[in-house]
Amino acid sequence: MYKNLYNRINKLINENNSSLKKKKNYYGTSYFLKNNGKLIKKMPVISDNKRSIPNIMLRSSLFGVIKKGNRKYEKNVLKTTLNGIFIRFTGESLDQTDLDVWLECLHRLKKVPLGEKVKFKTYNFLKSINRKTGRSDYEWLKSCLIRLSVCCIEIRDEHFFYVGHLLHEWYRNEKTKEYIIILNKKIIYFFTDAMWTGISLKERMKLKGKSLSQWIHCFYCSHKNPLSYKVQTLQKLCGSSIIVLWKFRQNLKKSLEEVSFATGWKCLIDINDHVHIKK
């Protein structure tokens, strides 16, 4: 099954490669470095206390608010997104812990040209995302890396189209006990100046284990000037398993208080059921 999926993905990427090149001027050259006359794309440079991620990933239910033990396999599922964004997903559903792992992967990959290998020891990686380092945590990280490398995402907006994996490849050197990860080069097109956000690692760590609070934090981090959204809109966007609106509203109020404490933002729900954030 996965072989056919990979073949489809590679075919779609190659078919859309030419259209991406035509838009080269739009994407800019801020992340292109010359090396022996060749252009090499790199991830944006950001401080170690922040983690970079494309806004398009944060403004959707891609990394959703999933109840523990309620992860399921999704096939070609259209994710809830803001207007103008299209995300279709195949794979095991992803949650905020998967996002923790992907953020750390992106952070480590910024140090090398795209397509190059990044090596790390499991213990060091787990410590970086504030996880314990027991046997179950090692297995947990392995399962996350599998989900991120096997899943298929199809993303489209007004500027470009992308099909691929969140991690292009990962494997383990059994002699050195190191993991090796590689990022799909095409993902650089998500990292133009206006299309990515630097997430405060310190603020996110304060919200550890609180999936809705982490999703709200990331969602509004992607807004320079936060807009007001209806509670029901946020319920759909975060992929909450809570169907009853008033129950979700209760959880949201608590999460807004937690986000306010972690960030210093002013957060409230008005009488018209709109959420307002002031940074």
C-alpha positions as CSV (number, residue, x, y, z in Angstrom):
1,M,0.0,0.0,0.0
2,Y,2.7,2.4,1.0
3,K,4.7,1.7,-2.2
4,N,1.8,2.8,-4.4
5,L,1.3,5.8,-2.1
6,Y,5.0,6.9,-2.5
7,N,4.8,6.4,-6.3
8,R,1.7,8.7,-6.4
9,I,3.4,11.3,-4.3
10,N,6.6,11.4,-6.3
11,K,4.6,11.6,-9.6
12,L,2.5,14.6,-8.3
13,I,5.6,16.4,-7.0
14,N,7.4,16.0,-10.3
15,E,4.3,17.2,-12.2
16,N,4.1,20.3,-10.1
17,N,7.8,21.0,-10.0
18,S,7.7,23.2,-13.2
19,S,4.9,25.3,-11.8
20,L,6.8,26.0,-8.6
21,K,9.8,27.1,-10.6
22,K,7.7,29.6,-12.5
23,K,6.8,31.2,-9.1
24,K,10.5,31.6,-8.1
25,N,10.3,35.4,-7.9
26,Y,7.4,35.2,-5.5
27,Y,9.2,33.0,-3.1
28,G,12.3,35.2,-3.0
29,T,15.9,34.3,-2.4
30,S,16.4,35.1,1.3
31,Y,17.1,31.4,2.0
32,F,19.4,30.7,-0.9
33,L,23.2,30.4,-0.2
34,K,25.9,29.9,-2.8
35,N,28.3,27.0,-2.4
36,N,30.7,26.3,-5.2
37,G,28.5,28.1,-7.7
38,K,25.4,26.1,-6.7
39,L,22.3,27.4,-5.0
40,I,21.4,25.6,-1.8
41,K,18.1,26.2,0.0
42,K,18.2,26.4,3.8
43,M,15.6,26.8,6.5
44,P,15.2,30.3,8.0
45,V,17.6,31.2,10.8
46,I,15.8,31.6,14.1
47,S,17.0,31.8,17.7
48,D,17.3,28.6,19.8
49,N,14.4,29.6,22.1
50,K,11.9,29.6,19.2
51,R,10.7,27.0,16.7
52,S,9.8,27.9,13.1
53,I,6.8,26.5,11.4
54,P,4.6,27.4,8.4
55,N,1.4,29.3,9.2
56,I,-0.6,27.0,7.0
57,M,0.1,24.1,9.4
58,L,-1.1,26.1,12.4
59,R,-4.3,27.4,10.9
60,S,-5.9,24.0,10.5
61,S,-6.8,20.8,12.3
62,L,-3.7,19.0,10.8
63,F,-2.1,18.8,14.3
64,G,-5.4,18.6,16.1
65,V,-6.8,18.4,19.6
66,I,-7.2,14.6,19.9
67,K,-8.4,12.9,23.1
68,K,-5.8,10.5,24.5
69,G,-6.3,7.0,23.0
70,N,-8.6,8.3,20.3
71,R,-6.1,8.4,17.4
72,K,-7.4,6.9,14.2
73,Y,-6.3,6.2,10.7
74,E,-7.6,8.8,8.1
75,K,-7.7,8.3,4.4
76,N,-7.8,11.3,2.1
77,V,-9.5,13.4,4.8
78,L,-10.1,17.1,4.1
79,K,-8.9,19.0,7.1
80,T,-10.7,22.0,8.5
81,T,-8.8,25.2,7.6
82,L,-9.2,28.9,7.2
83,N,-10.5,30.2,3.9
84,G,-8.1,30.0,1.0
85,I,-6.2,27.0,2.4
86,F,-6.8,23.4,1.3
87,I,-5.3,20.4,3.2
88,R,-6.0,16.8,2.5
89,F,-4.5,14.1,4.8
90,T,-3.8,10.4,4.8
91,G,-2.3,8.6,7.7
92,E,-2.6,8.3,11.5
93,S,-4.2,11.4,12.9
94,L,-1.6,13.9,14.3
95,D,-1.8,15.7,17.6
96,Q,0.1,18.3,19.6
97,T,2.8,15.8,20.7
98,D,3.5,15.0,17.1
99,L,3.8,18.7,16.5
100,D,6.4,18.9,19.3
101,V,8.5,16.3,17.5
102,W,8.1,18.0,14.1
103,L,9.0,21.4,15.5
104,E,12.2,19.9,16.9
105,C,13.0,18.2,13.6
106,L,12.6,21.4,11.7
107,H,14.8,23.2,14.3
108,R,17.6,20.7,13.8
109,L,17.3,20.7,10.0
110,K,17.8,24.5,9.9
111,K,21.6,23.9,10.4
112,V,22.1,21.9,7.2
113,P,21.1,22.5,3.5
114,L,17.7,20.9,2.7
115,G,18.1,17.3,1.6
116,E,21.1,16.8,3.9
117,K,21.0,14.4,6.8
118,V,20.6,15.4,10.4
119,K,21.8,13.0,13.1
120,F,20.7,12.9,16.7
121,K,20.6,10.6,19.8
122,T,17.2,9.8,21.2
123,Y,18.1,10.9,24.7
124,N,19.2,14.3,23.5
125,F,16.1,14.8,21.4
126,L,13.7,13.8,24.2
127,K,15.4,16.2,26.6
128,S,15.0,19.0,24.0
129,I,11.2,18.6,23.9
130,N,11.0,18.2,27.7
131,R,10.1,14.5,27.7
132,K,11.2,11.7,30.0
133,T,13.9,9.3,28.8
134,G,12.6,5.9,29.7
135,R,12.1,2.9,27.4
136,S,8.4,3.9,26.8
137,D,9.5,7.4,25.7
138,Y,12.0,5.9,23.2
139,E,9.2,3.9,21.7
140,W,6.9,6.9,21.7
141,L,9.4,9.0,19.8
142,K,9.9,6.1,17.3
143,S,6.1,6.0,16.7
144,C,6.0,9.7,16.2
145,L,8.7,9.6,13.6
146,I,6.9,6.8,11.8
147,R,3.7,8.8,11.7
148,L,5.4,11.9,10.4
149,S,7.3,10.0,7.6
150,V,4.5,7.8,6.5
151,C,1.6,10.3,6.4
152,C,0.8,12.1,3.2
153,I,-0.3,15.7,3.1
154,E,-1.7,17.5,0.1
155,I,-1.7,21.3,0.5
156,R,-2.9,24.0,-1.8
157,D,-3.4,27.7,-1.5
158,E,-3.5,30.6,-4.0
159,H,0.2,30.5,-4.6
160,F,1.3,26.8,-4.8
161,F,0.5,23.1,-4.5
162,Y,2.4,20.5,-2.5
163,V,2.1,16.8,-1.9
164,G,4.5,14.9,0.3
165,H,5.5,13.7,3.7
166,L,6.2,15.8,6.8
167,L,9.5,13.9,7.1
168,H,11.0,12.8,3.8
169,E,13.0,10.0,5.4
170,W,14.2,8.7,8.7
171,Y,16.2,5.7,9.8
172,R,18.5,4.5,12.6
173,N,22.2,3.6,12.6
174,E,22.3,0.5,14.9
175,K,26.1,0.9,15.4
176,T,26.0,4.5,16.7
177,K,22.4,4.3,17.9
178,E,21.8,7.6,16.1
179,Y,18.6,8.6,14.3
180,I,19.0,10.2,10.8
181,I,16.3,12.4,9.4
182,I,15.9,14.1,6.0
183,L,13.4,16.8,5.1
184,N,11.7,17.1,1.7
185,K,13.3,20.0,-0.2
186,K,10.0,21.2,-1.5
187,I,8.8,22.3,1.9
188,I,11.1,25.3,1.7
189,Y,8.3,27.1,-0.2
190,F,6.3,27.3,3.1
191,F,9.1,29.4,4.6
192,T,8.9,32.7,2.9
193,D,8.9,35.8,5.1
194,A,5.1,36.2,5.4
195,M,4.3,32.5,5.6
196,W,6.0,31.2,8.7
197,T,5.9,31.9,12.5
198,G,8.5,31.6,15.3
199,I,6.8,29.8,18.2
200,S,8.2,30.6,21.7
201,L,9.5,27.3,23.1
202,K,9.3,28.6,26.6
203,E,5.6,29.6,26.3
204,R,4.8,26.2,24.6
205,M,6.6,24.3,27.4
206,K,4.4,26.1,30.0
207,L,1.4,24.6,28.2
208,K,2.7,21.0,28.0
209,G,0.1,18.4,28.2
210,K,-2.7,20.9,27.5
211,S,-3.5,20.2,23.8
212,L,-6.2,22.7,23.3
213,S,-4.1,25.5,25.0
214,Q,-1.1,24.6,22.8
215,W,-3.2,24.6,19.6
216,I,-4.8,28.0,20.6
217,H,-1.3,29.4,21.4
218,C,0.1,28.3,18.0
219,F,-2.9,29.4,16.1
220,Y,-2.7,33.0,17.4
221,C,1.1,33.1,17.2
222,S,0.5,32.8,13.4
223,H,-1.5,36.1,13.5
224,K,0.5,39.3,13.8
225,N,-2.7,41.2,14.5
226,P,-5.2,38.6,15.9
227,L,-8.6,38.6,14.4
228,S,-11.7,37.6,16.3
229,Y,-13.2,34.2,15.6
230,K,-16.4,32.5,16.7
231,V,-16.1,29.8,19.3
232,Q,-17.7,27.4,16.9
233,T,-15.1,28.2,14.2
234,L,-12.2,27.5,16.6
235,Q,-14.0,24.2,17.6
236,K,-13.9,23.1,14.0
237,L,-10.4,24.4,13.2
238,C,-8.7,22.6,16.1
239,G,-10.4,19.3,15.3
240,S,-11.8,18.9,18.8
241,S,-13.5,15.6,19.6
242,I,-16.0,17.6,21.8
243,I,-19.1,17.9,19.7
244,V,-21.3,19.8,22.1
245,L,-20.6,23.5,21.7
246,W,-21.2,24.6,25.3
247,K,-18.8,21.9,26.6
248,F,-16.2,23.0,24.2
249,R,-16.7,26.6,25.2
250,Q,-16.0,25.6,28.8
251,N,-12.7,24.0,27.9
252,L,-11.9,26.9,25.6
253,K,-12.3,29.4,28.5
254,K,-9.9,27.4,30.6
255,S,-7.4,27.2,27.8
256,L,-7.6,30.9,27.1
257,E,-6.8,31.5,30.8
258,E,-3.8,29.2,30.5
259,V,-2.6,30.8,27.3
260,S,-2.9,34.3,28.9
261,F,-0.9,33.1,31.9
262,A,1.9,31.7,29.7
263,T,2.1,34.6,27.3
264,G,0.7,37.7,28.9
265,W,-1.9,38.1,26.2
266,K,-5.4,39.3,27.0
267,C,-7.9,36.7,26.1
268,L,-11.7,36.8,26.3
269,I,-15.0,35.5,24.8
270,D,-17.5,38.3,24.3
271,I,-21.4,38.1,24.5
272,N,-21.6,37.3,20.8
273,D,-19.4,34.2,21.3
274,H,-16.4,35.7,19.6
275,V,-12.9,35.1,20.9
276,H,-10.6,38.1,21.2
277,I,-6.9,38.1,21.7
278,K,-4.8,41.1,22.4
279,K,-1.0,40.7,22.4
